[in-house]
Amino acid sequence: MLFGTEELSLVSYVMRVFLALAVMAVLATFFVGLAKNRGWVRQDGAHVKIMASLPLGKDVFFVLRCGPDVLALTSGQGGTRLLGRWKYEEWLRLEDNREGAGKPSAMGEEAPCRMGPNRT
């Protein structure tokens, strides 16, 4: 007997565990599908994309696009440190400005650096 109080064998124990895992898998699949159909899950393009990486000794400098944001960070033995965060639209505007910044200005001034640990 599968659910009796008689002596439990290894086979009945494995069958109970398998049955419980199967029921949980079916319920999880059902609830994930239900959440997607009802709009409970936010799907606004929150994907992570590596835009650039540069090895710096034992550390690595990364520029990541995380959904609507662009993050600059370093990662290494000491952990991960966020260097800056920008909206993707602002990042594109800064890139456009940088392309024209190769020419020196009439006053000899340089554009201020916008990347730093306090930039959020």
C-alpha positions in Angstrom: 0.0 0.0 0.0 1.3 3.4 -0.9 -0.1 5.5 1.9 -0.7 2.9 4.5 0.9 2.8 7.9 2.5 -0.6 7.2 6.2 -1.1 7.0 7.8 1.4 4.5 10.1 0.0 1.9 12.7 1.8 -0.1 10.5 1.5 -3.2 7.5 3.2 -1.6 9.6 5.9 -0.1 11.2 6.7 -3.5 7.7 6.6 -5.1 6.4 9.1 -2.6 9.3 11.5 -3.1 8.9 11.2 -6.9 5.2 11.9 -6.7 5.7 14.9 -4.5 8.4 16.4 -6.9 6.1 15.8 -9.9 3.2 17.5 -8.2 5.4 20.5 -7.3 6.8 20.7 -10.9 3.3 20.7 -12.3 2.1 23.4 -9.9 5.2 25.6 -10.5 4.7 25.3 -14.3 1.0 26.2 -13.9 1.6 29.2 -11.7 4.4 30.6 -13.9 2.1 30.3 -17.0 -0.7 31.9 -15.0 1.6 34.8 -13.9 2.7 35.5 -17.5 -0.8 35.4 -18.9 -2.2 37.7 -16.2 0.6 40.2 -16.4 1.9 39.6 -12.9 5.5 39.2 -14.2 7.1 42.4 -15.4 8.7 41.9 -18.8 10.1 45.3 -19.7 13.4 44.1 -21.2 15.2 43.6 -17.9 18.1 41.7 -19.5 21.7 42.1 -18.7 24.1 42.7 -21.6 27.9 43.2 -21.4 28.6 46.3 -23.5 32.4 46.4 -22.8 35.0 44.7 -20.7 38.6 45.5 -20.0 41.1 43.5 -17.9 43.0 45.7 -15.4 45.6 43.6 -13.8 43.7 41.1 -11.5 40.5 43.1 -11.8 38.1 43.5 -14.8 36.3 46.7 -15.7 32.8 46.1 -17.1 30.2 48.3 -18.7 26.8 46.5 -18.5 23.3 47.4 -19.8 20.8 46.3 -17.2 17.4 47.0 -18.7 17.0 50.8 -18.9 20.3 51.5 -17.1 24.0 51.3 -17.9 26.4 50.4 -15.1 30.1 50.8 -14.9 31.8 48.5 -12.4 35.0 46.7 -11.5 35.2 43.2 -10.3 38.1 41.3 -8.8 39.6 39.7 -5.7 38.4 42.5 -3.5 34.8 42.2 -4.6 32.7 44.3 -7.0 32.5 48.1 -6.9 30.0 50.2 -8.8 31.7 53.2 -10.5 28.7 54.8 -12.1 25.1 54.4 -13.2 23.3 56.2 -16.1 20.0 55.8 -18.0 20.5 54.3 -21.4 19.3 57.4 -23.2 21.7 59.5 -21.2 24.5 57.1 -22.1 23.7 57.4 -25.8 23.7 61.2 -25.6 27.1 61.1 -23.8 28.5 58.8 -26.5 27.2 61.2 -29.2 28.9 64.1 -27.4 32.1 62.2 -27.0 32.4 61.6 -30.8 32.5 65.3 -31.3 34.8 65.9 -28.3 37.9 64.8 -30.3 38.4 68.3 -31.5 40.0 70.7 -28.9 37.8 73.6 -28.0 38.8 77.2 -28.6 39.4 77.9 -24.9 41.5 74.7 -24.5 39.1 73.3 -21.9 38.3 69.7 -21.5 34.9 68.3 -20.9 34.3 67.3 -17.3 34.5 63.6 -16.5 31.1 62.3 -15.7 32.1 58.9 -14.4 32.9 58.6 -10.7 31.9 56.8 -7.5 29.4 59.4 -6.5 27.5 59.5 -9.8 24.1 57.8 -9.4 
